[in-house]
Amino acid sequence: MIRKIFILTLLIVLCNHTFGQNTISQFGTSASGADSNRYDRNGNPIDTTAVNDASTIPIGLYSWKVDERLGNITETPIDTITHAFQNTNDTGGPTGHYTYLGNLGAPRISHVFFERKSASQEFFTDPYDFTVKGASDVVYTNTKSPFTNLTYYKQGDGRYGEERFKAYFAVNVNKRLGFGFDIDYTYGRGKYANQSTALFNGNLFAYYQGDKYNMYFNFINDNLKVAENGGLSDDRYVTHPLDMNEGKKSYNTYDMPTNLSDIWNHNTGYHAFLTQRYNLGFYEDVQEENDTISKKVFVPVTSFIHTIKIDHNRRKYISYDDAQNQDYFLNNYLGTDSTDVTQYLSIKNTVGISLREGFNKWAKAGLTAFATFEHRRFTLTDTVPGQPEARMPIDYKENVLSVGGQLIKEQGRMLHYNVLGEIALVGEDIGQFTIEGKGDLNFRLFNDTVRLDANAYIKNEQPIFYFRHFHSKHYWWDNNDLSKIMRTRVQGKLTIDRWKTQLSAGVENIKNYTYLDNASVIATEATETTPATYKNNVVVRQQSDNIQVFSATLKQDFKLGILHLDNEVTYQKSSDNNVLPLPELVLYHNLYLEFALAKKVLNIEMGADVRYFTQYYAPDYAPAIGQFYVQNPETRYKLGGYPLVNGYINLHLKRTRIFVQMYNLIQGTGEKSYFLAPHYPLNPRILKLGISWNFFD
């Protein structure tokens, strides 16, 4: 499948090559933007009779992301960085901050609390944020010549290996209008039985950036199919293989028995996003540096904003082995049905008016007022009284009207801030409100610029729908008495680039923390030789007492010649480790050599990095709902204390990046406890490869 997608993408790129050559002529690549075929990308005259090479193709480009609510844009760098390229395909995150199930693209949750996202209405795809993108994650690109990036990752052999293919393409019709696509396909066959992942995420985007009218559009499709194995039936197959060998030297990973088989979670999603604004303003003459000719530039003063976002998600749970279900799960609400389905539809419209920064006598900063109306519909399976075999879909409809405002200052060098507030006035979420702000202060210290960032929020949130209602084959609840969740956070960060130092710290208080709890019940009592067994069940609970979380992170990099040592240390503390368990220390260290060969054309990084966190009661994983939850208090145990070491070499040759990595170097030594989630081991020692090409024509 990956090879077919790769070939198709190459054909698309080649077909667009001719179109791209015509596109260049509409831009102009000189300083004035005219005479496109007479100047190179640096504005120097070129011989039009000569053969074009890479140095004469106008590759200048910039990229940005768009805010889902008001359509504000934030510039983002193009993904061409060589440093740590080997970590760009790690489900555990580039510095190992995520707990996941071992396989590429498997569900994950951050064990660094301040990086953990709140549960969303798109509940079932939340754990797949390694590949799944939302509208605000789409990268738009303005480019003078067509830009393509192709990236391919492979790890392990063909039968049990993992592959990922990514393709990004962007082209402009003219200076204002552009479009492109982004494809991400992940296929992890799995080193352990019944563990495969097949994840597709693709998006199309288009934009128009005029003086008076701006438009940004994207359409996203997700198709995620994941096999569920419930983890190993006994951790000792990894931790103490000799005790389990039954005459063999050791078990192959794919021969180790798992708790479940013939179970899949299949999520599909379709998402459309359009934001547009009409600007009122005036034109003024601007004279550029080293240019005697002035040009007219439009200065927006007031903007009228409209945003529409449509999301449709469908989650199908598939389970064919009824005898297995009877043994493993406490409840089987849908009898012998092999599937249960839930769907979610959201249509959200936002309108606003913005008084741009610097043009209002009442507010020197930018000031925006907006109103949002959202319609949500959830479809669950329900039973029919008196007809045990009958099923019927039941719809829950919710409407919410909210209003809000934003105060923003982006101009200038010293101080910037962005404060936003929103409150729900009518509907299901009435009384819900958010006040959040962030800012940065830049000042000189020791002949260097120091940056101080701060962010804070107060949120009074309605628990998401699937915490309030959920009907499925094995779990069933209707919680009509859940209280709103009150969250208060304050966080700051100090950055000194010259010293390569970054220090951040923050604290959060949560009241009515809402979570999934393990409500499994005992099935068989323990004996002298066998442990007790439990039948699985999951429920939603709220912690009415306040929970506090403190976190501090220090990033400090050192360099001595070609020798580099990058360090990241996070300390965090939860006031309630029974409900919200967190590792107290999370460490990342990267020791490497960085140098260049072949007249500095070939750049090389080679070294090893290590990820480590202290032991804690890591969250368990519930296959029947596809979410992480608290461990069973009767059987819980701590995970952590295992240094995950990877050796690597990165190569960067012109527009090509390559890495070779040996993953989990010390597997087979020490306690061999390479588990991040209970009963879900990481992959054993494995060779990983990756290559990325950039094309600008």
C-alpha positions in Angstrom: 0.0 0.0 0.0 2.8 2.4 0.9 4.6 1.7 -2.3 1.4 2.4 -4.3 0.9 5.8 -2.6 4.6 6.6 -3.1 4.4 5.9 -6.9 1.1 7.9 -7.2 2.6 10.9 -5.4 5.6 10.9 -7.6 3.4 10.9 -10.7 1.4 13.9 -9.3 4.6 15.8 -8.6 5.9 15.1 -12.1 2.6 16.2 -13.7 2.8 19.4 -11.7 6.3 20.1 -12.8 5.1 21.7 -16.1 2.4 23.6 -14.3 5.0 24.9 -11.9 7.2 26.2 -14.6 4.3 28.4 -15.8 3.6 29.4 -12.2 7.0 30.9 -11.7 6.5 33.4 -14.5 3.5 34.9 -12.7 5.6 35.8 -9.7 8.7 37.5 -10.8 11.8 36.6 -8.8 13.7 39.9 -9.0 13.5 42.4 -6.1 10.6 44.1 -7.7 8.8 40.9 -8.5 9.0 41.3 -12.2 10.9 39.7 -15.1 10.7 36.3 -13.6 12.9 34.5 -16.2 15.7 37.1 -16.0 16.7 36.8 -12.3 17.8 34.1 -9.9 16.3 33.7 -6.5 18.8 36.3 -5.1 17.7 38.9 -7.6 20.8 38.6 -9.9 20.4 38.6 -13.7 20.8 35.2 -15.3 21.5 34.0 -18.8 18.1 32.7 -20.1 19.9 30.6 -22.7 21.7 28.6 -20.1 20.4 25.3 -18.6 18.6 25.9 -15.3 20.2 24.4 -12.3 19.3 24.3 -8.6 20.9 27.7 -8.0 18.6 29.5 -10.5 15.3 28.1 -9.4 13.4 30.6 -7.2 12.9 28.5 -4.1 12.0 31.3 -1.7 9.0 30.3 0.4 7.4 30.8 3.8 4.8 28.8 5.7 2.2 29.4 8.4 -0.7 27.9 10.3 -4.2 29.3 10.8 -6.1 29.7 14.1 -9.4 27.8 14.0 -11.5 30.4 15.7 -10.6 33.8 14.1 -8.3 32.8 11.2 -5.2 34.5 12.7 -2.0 33.2 11.1 1.2 32.2 12.8 4.4 31.7 10.8 6.0 28.2 11.1 9.4 26.9 9.8 9.6 24.6 6.9 10.6 21.0 8.0 14.1 20.9 6.5 16.1 20.8 9.8 18.7 18.1 10.0 19.2 18.1 13.8 17.4 15.2 15.5 16.0 14.0 12.2 16.1 10.4 13.6 13.5 11.3 16.2 10.9 12.7 13.8 9.2 9.2 13.5 9.1 8.3 17.1 5.6 7.7 18.5 7.1 8.4 21.9 7.9 12.0 20.8 11.2 13.5 19.9 12.4 13.6 23.5 10.4 10.6 24.8 7.5 12.4 26.6 4.8 10.0 25.5 3.5 6.7 26.9 2.4 4.5 24.0 1.7 0.8 23.2 5.0 0.1 21.4 4.0 -0.1 17.8 4.4 2.8 15.3 1.4 5.1 15.4 -0.2 3.3 18.4 -2.4 5.3 20.9 -0.4 7.5 23.2 -0.7 10.0 26.1 2.0 12.4 27.4 3.4 11.6 30.8 4.5 15.2 31.0 1.3 16.7 32.3 1.7 20.3 30.9 2.0 18.8 27.4 -1.1 16.6 27.9 -4.2 17.8 25.8 -7.7 17.9 27.3 -10.2 15.4 26.0 -12.0 16.7 23.0 -15.4 15.9 21.4 -13.4 13.9 18.8 -12.6 11.6 21.7 -11.7 8.5 19.9 -9.0 10.0 17.7 -7.4 12.0 20.6 -4.8 9.2 21.3 -3.7 9.3 17.6 -2.3 12.8 17.5 1.0 11.4 16.3 -0.5 11.3 12.8 -4.0 13.0 13.1 -4.1 16.7 12.3 -6.7 19.3 13.0 -7.5 22.4 11.0 -5.0 24.4 13.1 -2.2 21.9 12.3 -2.4 22.3 8.6 0.7 24.1 7.1 0.0 26.5 4.3 2.9 27.5 2.0 3.5 30.4 -0.3 6.3 29.5 -2.7 7.8 31.1 -5.8 8.3 27.7 -7.4 6.5 24.4 -6.6 7.7 22.8 -3.4 7.6 19.1 -2.7 8.8 17.1 0.3 8.8 13.3 0.2 9.8 11.4 3.4 10.0 7.6 3.9 10.7 5.7 7.1 11.3 2.0 7.5 12.1 -0.1 10.5 12.5 -3.8 10.8 11.9 -6.6 8.3 9.0 -6.8 5.9 6.9 -9.3 7.8 6.9 -7.5 11.2 8.3 -4.2 10.2 6.9 -0.6 10.3 6.7 1.9 7.5 5.6 5.5 7.1 5.3 7.6 4.0 4.7 11.4 4.0 4.3 13.7 1.0 3.8 17.5 1.1 3.2 19.6 -2.1 2.6 23.3 -2.4 2.3 25.5 -5.5 1.1 29.0 -6.2 -1.1 30.1 -9.1 0.0 33.7 -8.5 1.4 35.8 -5.6 -1.9 35.7 -3.8 -3.5 32.3 -4.6 -2.0 28.9 -3.7 -2.9 25.4 -2.9 -1.4 22.0 -2.0 -1.8 18.7 -0.2 -0.3 16.7 2.7 -0.4 12.9 2.9 0.7 10.8 5.8 0.3 7.0 5.8 1.6 4.8 8.6 1.6 1.1 8.6 3.0 -0.8 11.6 2.7 -4.5 11.2 3.7 -5.0 14.8 6.5 -6.9 16.5 3.9 -8.5 18.8 0.8 -10.4 17.8 -2.5 -8.7 17.0 -1.0 -5.2 17.1 -1.0 -3.8 13.6 -1.7 -0.1 12.9 -2.8 1.3 9.5 -3.3 5.1 9.8 -4.0 7.5 6.9 -4.2 11.2 7.3 -4.5 13.5 4.2 -5.4 17.1 3.7 -6.0 19.5 0.8 -5.5 23.2 1.4 -6.0 26.4 -0.5 -5.7 30.1 0.3 -6.1 33.6 -1.1 -4.2 36.5 0.5 -5.5 39.7 -1.1 -5.4 43.2 0.2 -9.0 43.4 1.2 -10.0 39.7 1.1 -8.3 36.7 2.8 -9.4 33.1 2.6 -8.0 29.9 4.0 -9.5 26.5 3.4 -8.6 22.9 4.2 -10.2 19.5 4.0 -8.9 16.6 6.1 -9.6 12.9 5.9 -8.6 10.4 8.6 -8.8 6.6 8.3 -7.4 4.8 11.3 -7.6 1.0 11.7 -5.8 -0.5 14.7 -5.7 -4.2 15.9 -6.1 -4.6 19.7 -4.3 -7.3 21.7 -4.9 -6.2 25.3 -1.2 -6.5 26.0 0.9 -9.6 26.8 -0.9 -12.2 28.9 2.2 -12.3 31.2 5.0 -9.6 31.4 7.5 -12.3 32.2 7.8 -13.2 28.5 9.9 -10.0 28.3 11.1 -9.5 31.9 12.0 -13.1 32.7 12.0 -15.1 29.4 13.9 -18.1 30.9 11.0 -18.7 33.3 8.6 -18.9 30.4 10.7 -20.6 27.7 9.1 -24.1 28.0 12.3 -25.7 26.6 13.0 -23.0 24.1 15.9 -20.6 24.3 13.5 -17.7 24.2 10.2 -16.6 22.6 10.1 -14.6 19.5 8.1 -11.4 20.1 5.3 -12.4 17.7 4.9 -15.8 19.5 4.3 -14.3 22.9 0.6 -14.8 23.9 -1.6 -11.8 24.2 -4.9 -11.2 26.1 -7.0 -10.5 23.0 -7.3 -11.2 19.3 -9.8 -10.5 16.5 -10.5 -7.0 17.8 -10.2 -3.8 15.9 -10.9 -0.1 16.5 -11.7 1.7 13.2 -12.0 5.5 13.1 -12.9 7.6 10.1 -13.1 11.3 10.0 -14.0 14.1 7.5 -13.2 17.7 8.4 -13.8 20.9 6.4 -12.6 24.3 7.5 -13.0 27.7 5.9 -12.1 31.1 7.4 -12.4 34.4 5.5 -12.2 38.0 6.3 -12.9 41.3 4.5 -10.6 44.2 5.4 -11.3 47.9 5.4 -8.3 50.2 5.3 -6.2 52.5 3.1 -3.1 52.4 0.8 0.1 54.2 1.7 3.3 54.7 -0.1 6.2 52.7 1.3 9.8 53.0 0.2 11.9 49.9 0.7 15.5 50.0 1.8 18.0 50.5 -1.0 15.2 51.3 -3.4 14.4 54.7 -4.8 10.9 53.7 -6.0 8.1 53.6 -3.5 5.1 51.3 -3.8 1.6 51.3 -2.5 0.9 49.0 0.4 -2.6 48.3 1.8 -2.9 48.9 5.6 -6.0 47.1 7.1 -7.8 48.9 9.8 -11.0 46.9 10.4 -11.8 43.3 9.5 -15.0 41.4 9.3 -14.5 37.7 10.0 -16.4 34.5 9.3 -15.2 30.9 10.1 -17.1 27.7 9.5 -15.8 24.3 10.7 -17.5 20.9 10.0 -16.4 17.7 11.6 -17.7 14.2 11.1 -16.3 11.2 13.0 -17.3 7.6 12.9 -15.9 5.0 15.3 -16.5 1.3 14.8 -15.5 -1.3 17.3 -15.2 -4.8 15.9 -14.9 -8.0 17.9 -15.5 -11.5 16.5 -14.6 -13.9 19.4 -17.7 -14.0 21.7 -16.1 -16.6 24.0 -13.1 -14.4 24.5 -15.4 -11.4 25.2 -17.3 -13.4 27.9 -14.0 -14.3 29.6 -12.3 -10.9 29.4 -15.1 -8.3 29.9 -17.5 -7.9 32.7 -20.4 -6.8 30.5 -21.6 -7.7 27.0 -24.5 -5.3 26.5 -25.0 -6.1 22.8 -24.9 -9.8 23.1 -23.1 -11.5 20.3 -23.1 -8.5 18.0 -19.6 -8.2 16.5 -19.7 -4.4 16.0 -20.9 -1.3 17.7 -20.8 2.2 16.1 -20.9 5.7 17.3 -20.9 8.9 15.2 -20.2 12.6 15.9 -21.2 15.6 13.7 -20.3 19.2 14.5 -21.1 22.4 12.6 -19.6 25.5 14.1 -19.9 29.1 12.7 -18.1 32.1 14.1 -18.5 35.7 13.1 -16.4 38.6 14.4 -15.3 42.1 13.9 -11.7 43.1 14.5 -10.2 46.6 15.1 -6.6 46.2 14.0 -3.7 47.1 16.2 -2.6 50.7 16.2 -5.7 52.3 14.6 -8.2 52.6 17.5 -8.1 55.5 19.9 -9.9 53.4 22.6 -7.5 50.4 22.4 -4.0 50.7 21.0 -3.8 46.9 20.8 -5.9 44.9 18.4 -9.5 44.3 19.6 -11.8 41.6 18.3 -15.4 40.6 19.3 -16.9 37.4 18.1 -19.9 35.1 18.5 -20.0 31.3 17.9 -22.9 28.9 17.3 -22.2 25.2 17.3 -24.5 22.4 16.5 -23.4 18.9 17.7 -25.1 15.6 17.1 -23.9 12.3 18.6 -25.3 8.9 17.5 -25.1 5.9 19.9 -26.4 2.4 19.8 -29.3 1.6 22.1 -31.3 -1.6 22.9 -35.0 -2.0 22.5 -37.0 -3.0 25.7 -38.5 -6.4 25.4 -36.5 -7.3 22.3 -33.0 -8.5 23.4 -31.7 -8.9 19.8 -33.0 -5.6 18.5 -30.8 -2.5 18.2 -31.6 1.1 17.4 -29.6 4.3 16.9 -30.3 7.1 19.3 -29.3 10.7 18.6 -28.2 13.3 21.2 -28.4 16.9 19.8 -26.6 19.8 21.5 -26.6 23.5 20.5 -24.3 26.1 22.1 -24.2 29.9 21.6 -21.1 31.6 23.0 -19.6 35.1 22.7 -16.1 36.3 23.3 -13.4 38.9 22.7 -9.7 39.1 22.1 -7.1 41.7 22.9 -3.8 41.3 21.0 -0.5 43.2 20.6 1.9 41.8 18.0 3.8 44.9 16.8 7.0 46.0 18.3 10.0 44.1 19.6 9.8 44.4 23.4 6.3 43.3 24.5 3.6 41.1 22.9 0.5 39.7 24.4 -2.7 37.9 23.4 -5.7 37.7 25.8 -8.9 35.9 24.9 -12.2 35.3 26.7 -15.3 33.3 25.8 -18.5 32.3 27.6 -21.4 30.1 26.6 -24.7 31.9 27.0 -27.2 29.4 25.7 -27.3 25.6 25.2 -25.8 22.5 26.6 -22.6 24.2 27.8 -24.3 27.3 29.4 -22.0 28.8 32.0 -18.9 27.3 30.5 -16.2 30.0 30.1 -12.5 30.4 29.3 -10.1 33.3 30.0 -6.6 32.7 28.7 -3.6 34.8 27.9 -0.1 34.6 26.8 2.7 37.2 26.4 6.4 37.7 26.0 8.9 40.3 27.1 12.2 40.7 25.3 15.1 42.6 27.0 18.8 42.9 27.0 21.0 41.1 29.5 24.8 40.4 29.4 24.9 41.7 25.7 22.2 39.2 24.7 18.5 39.2 24.2 16.5 37.4 26.9 12.9 36.3 26.3 10.4 35.9 29.1 7.2 34.1 28.1 4.1 33.7 30.3 0.8 32.1 29.8 -2.2 31.5 32.1 -5.8 30.4 31.9 -9.0 29.9 33.9 -11.4 27.4 32.4 -14.8 26.3 33.6 -15.5 23.4 31.2 -18.4 21.1 30.6 -17.2 17.5 30.5 -17.2 16.2 26.9 -20.2 14.3 25.6 -18.5 10.8 25.8 -17.9 11.3 29.5 -21.6 12.0 30.0 -23.0 9.4 27.6 -21.5 6.3 26.0 -23.2 3.0 24.9 -21.1 0.2 23.5 -20.6 -3.5 23.6 -18.7 -3.6 26.9 -19.1 -0.2 28.5 -22.3 1.8 29.1 -23.0 5.0 31.0 -25.3 8.0 31.2 -23.9 10.5 33.6 -26.3 13.3 33.9 -24.9 14.6 37.2 -21.3 15.5 36.2 -20.1 18.9 37.4 -18.1 21.4 35.4 -14.3 21.1 35.5 -12.5 24.2 36.9 -8.9 24.5 35.8 -6.5 27.3 36.6 -2.9 27.4 35.3 0.0 29.8 35.5 3.2 29.1 33.6 6.4 31.0 32.7 9.5 30.4 30.6 12.9 32.1 30.4 15.0 31.7 27.3 18.6 32.8 26.8 19.7 31.8 23.3 23.3 32.7 23.7 23.7 30.3 26.7 21.4 27.8 25.0 19.3 27.8 28.2 15.6 27.5 28.6 13.9 27.3 32.0 10.1 26.9 32.4 7.9 26.3 35.4 4.2 26.2 36.1 1.4 25.1 38.4 -2.2 24.0 37.8 -5.1 23.5 40.0 -8.0 21.2 38.9 -11.4 20.8 40.6 -13.7 18.1 39.4 -11.0 16.3 37.5 -12.8 13.9 35.2 -11.2 10.6 34.1 -11.7 7.0 33.1 -11.3 4.6 36.1 -10.7 0.9 36.2 -13.8 -0.8 37.7 -12.8 -4.4 37.0 -14.2 -7.1 39.3 -12.6 -10.3 40.5 -13.4 -13.4 38.5 -11.2 -16.0 40.2 -9.5 -15.9 43.5 -5.7 -16.1 43.8 -4.1 -19.4 44.8 -0.6 -20.2 45.9 0.6 -20.6 42.3 -1.7 -18.4 40.3 -2.8 -14.7 40.7 -6.4 -13.6 40.9 -8.1 -12.8 37.6 -10.4 -9.9 36.9 -13.2 -9.1 34.4 -12.6 -5.8 32.7 -14.8 -2.7 33.2 -14.4 1.0 32.8 -16.4 3.9 34.3 -16.2 7.7 34.4 -15.4 9.3 37.7 -14.9 12.9 39.0 -12.5 13.9 41.8 -14.3 16.6 43.7 -11.2 17.5 45.7 -8.7 19.9 44.2 -5.7 18.4 42.5 -2.5 20.4 42.1 0.3 19.7 39.6 3.6 21.5 39.7 6.1 21.2 36.8 9.5 22.6 36.0 11.7 21.9 33.0 15.3 22.9 32.3 16.8 22.6 28.8 20.5 23.2 28.6 22.8 22.4 25.6 26.6 22.3 25.7 29.1 22.5 22.9 32.8 21.9 22.8 34.2 21.9 19.2 32.3 19.3 17.3 31.1 17.6 20.5 27.5 18.4 21.6 25.5 17.5 24.7 21.8 18.4 24.7 19.9 18.0 28.0 16.3 18.2 29.1 15.2 17.6 32.7 11.5 17.8 33.8 10.4 17.6 37.4 6.7 17.3 38.1 4.6 16.5 41.2 0.9 15.5 41.4 -1.0 16.0 44.7 -3.0 12.8 44.0 -1.1 10.0 42.4 -4.1 7.6 42.7 -6.2 9.6 40.3 -3.5 11.5 38.3 -0.3 9.6 38.5 2.8 11.2 37.0 6.5 10.3 36.9 8.5 12.8 39.1 11.5 13.0 36.7 11.5 12.8 32.9 15.0 13.0 31.3 16.4 13.3 27.8 20.1 13.5 26.9 21.7 13.5 23.5 25.5 13.2 23.1 26.7 13.6 19.5 29.4 14.8 17.1 28.4 17.3 14.5 30.8 18.0 11.5 30.9 18.5 7.8 32.8 16.7 5.0 33.4 17.2 1.3 33.9 20.9 1.4 31.1 21.3 3.9 28.6 19.9 1.4 27.9 16.8 3.6 26.8 17.5 7.2 26.9 14.7 9.7 25.5 14.1 13.2 26.4 10.9 14.9 25.8 9.9 18.5 23.4 8.3 21.0 20.5 9.6 23.0 18.7 8.3 26.1 15.1 8.7 27.4 14.3 7.9 31.0 11.5 8.5 33.6 11.2 7.5 37.2 8.8 4.7 38.2 5.1 5.5 38.6 1.7 3.9 38.2 1.5 4.4 34.5 -1.9 4.6 32.9 -3.4 1.3 31.6 -5.0 1.1 28.2 -8.6 -0.1 27.5 -8.9 -1.6 24.0 -12.7 -1.6 23.9 -12.8 2.2 24.1 -9.3 3.0 22.8 -8.3 5.2 25.7 -5.9 5.3 28.6 -7.3 4.9 32.1 -6.2 4.4 35.7 -4.8 1.0 36.6 -6.8 -1.5 38.7 -5.9 -0.7 42.3 -5.8 -4.4 43.2 -3.2 -5.3 40.5 -1.4 -2.1 39.8 2.3 -1.9 39.5 4.9 0.7 38.7 6.7 1.2 35.4 9.7 3.2 34.5 13.3 3.3 35.5 14.4 1.9 32.1 16.9 3.9 30.0 15.8 3.7 26.4 19.1 4.2 24.4 19.2 4.8 20.7 22.4 5.1 18.5 22.2 7.0 15.3 23.8 8.8 12.4 22.3 11.7 10.4 23.4 12.8 7.0 22.4 16.0 5.2 23.5 16.3 1.6 22.0 19.4 -0.2 18.3 18.7 -0.3 18.4 15.2 1.1 18.3 14.0 4.7 19.1 10.5 5.7 19.3 8.7 9.1 20.2 5.3 10.3 19.3 4.4 13.9 19.7 1.4 16.2 16.7 1.5 18.5 16.7 0.1 22.1 20.4 -0.6 22.2 20.4 -2.1 25.7 17.4 -4.4 25.2 18.2 -7.7 26.9 20.2 -6.2 29.8 19.3 -5.2 33.3 15.6 -5.7 34.3 14.6 -5.8 30.6 11.6 -3.7 31.7 11.0 -1.8 28.5 7.3 -1.1 29.1 5.7 2.3 29.0 2.1 1.1 29.5 1.2 -2.0 31.6 1.6 -5.2 29.6 2.6 -3.4 26.4 6.3 -3.7 25.8 8.2 -1.5 23.4 9.8 -2.9 20.3 13.0 -4.9 20.9 16.3 -3.8 19.4 15.6 -2.8 15.8 17.3 -1.0 12.9 15.4 2.2 11.6 16.0 4.1 8.4 14.7 7.4 7.1 15.1 9.5 4.0 13.6 12.9 3.1 13.9 14.8 -0.2 13.0 18.4 -0.9 12.2 19.4 -4.5 11.8 23.0 -5.6 10.8 22.6 -9.3 
